[in-house]
Amino acid sequence: MMKFLFMMIFMIPLCFKKNMFWLVQGVLFFMMIVMVNLNVSFIYFSNISYMYTCDMISFGLILLSLWICSLMIMASENLLKMNFYFNFFLFNIMFLLIMLYMTFSVSNLFMFYLFFEGSLIPTLMLIIGWGYQPERIQAGMYLLFYTLFASLPLLMGIMYMYYNMETMFIYFLKFFDLNFCLLYICMIFAFLVKMPMYFVHLWLPKAHVEAPVSGSMILAGVMLKLGGYGMLRVLIFLQMINMKLNYFYIVISLVGGFYISLKCFSQVDIKSLIAYSSVAHMSLVIGGIMVMNYWGFMGAYVLMIGHGLCSSGMFCLANINYERLSSRSMFINKGMMNFMPSMSLWWFLLMSSNMAAPPSMNLLGEISLINSLMSWSWVSMIMLMLISFFSAGYSYLYSYTQHGKFYQGLYSFYSGVSREYLLLMLHWLPLNLMILKVEYFMIN
């Protein structure tokens, strides 16, 4: 696992060389291919070197991080055209990628905390440095303080555990079962904010609306998954207390997911709508992990990867429109089928994947999560039914943007370019082809 880390570190000087924008992206794709061929064990941690290790959950999320980061560069060609600090932008992406890679691959709980928080800094820089409106400062502060407020208890919880158990190696911790209410809340709260759970979700729509396309892609694609990954790791040694208190979080998530689905109908900003739909999907993931059964864990993992690809692709689509119309308002983004009929196909494909239509991974994930929550309590069926129905409902975004009479105030327009179609295809293909090898995700 160290070889990948060194490869990423030695790529940093490339970011500051002239005419290296596309080379950096090419090397990231190459790393992705090398990483795919890594021999990973299904059952236990493998590829252990120093404190870095890899099991099936971290393997999938590292691949997702590499993939999304390389696509972020592809989506941000405008920065290169306008010569807008693109060297520093590349450095920022590499720094973020290193942080994410280390978060997913470290075996030490304290190091996990360190990199979990470290990934916040480059994200903040992306939003404040390359965001659009002046409100991006406020959005950055929301992101920073929500996360930091929740993460101090996590650090205290980790220190308490080290004081009592004298180990922080995640693999050893699974032999313990800690039945402490306060410790449980401390350990879980930071991850619930990162997911984000309803009530602590306000930072997410703000951050998405103000972030540049690359910021939105990494936020939706990987940053939300940090919370889910942390919960998958931490709940192993908090099983007993989780079984006593989990109903509280599951109820908040399911009711909140339904409410957020309704809130999607009142959005006028395309990015805001996609961001709120992310919160609704993540509420199912929280429910599935909290139930603590096999279906829930696997469904959460599959939906996290599926949603990462799907949501990131939809933010790319929103940005493609924004680059042409200079607006994300639904009142102006109309009649796009007149200008870009081929792009309509991609809107349709990604929107249908977002509402969990087959053969996307979202479908498999949602079926597994519904299965797990139903086995926990049949009453949850009511909320699951409503969430599933309304998640198809907020796909009205497709008909709203593609049909209708286009805005008369448009004074310049150009059709989609091959880079954009490739970018969308690289989101959609893995999302729908990975269903063929689903046994890799439903780990025994």
Secondary structure, DSSP 8 states (H G I E B T S, - for coil): -HHHHHHHHHHHHHHTSTT-HHHHHHHHHHHHHHHHTS---SSS-EEEETTEEE-HHHHHHHHHHHHHHHHHHHHTHHHHHHT-SHHHHHHHHHHHHHHHHHHHHB-BHHHHHHHHHHTHHHHHHHHHHH-SSTTHHHHHHHHHHHHHHHHHHHHHHHHHHHHHHS--BHHHHTT-----HHHHHHHHHHHHHHTT-TTS-THHHHHHHHS-HHHHHHIIIIIHHHHHHHHHHHGGGGHHHHHHHHHHHHHHHHHHHHHHHHHHTT--BHHHHHHHHHHHHHHHHHHHHHHTSHHHHHHHHHHHHHHHHHHHHHHHHHHHHHHHHS--BTTTS--HHHH-HHHHHHHHHHHHHHTT-TTSHHHHHHHHHHHHHHHH-TTHHHHHHHHHHHHHHTTHHHHHHHSS---TT--------HHHHHHHHHHHHHHHHGGGGGGGTS--
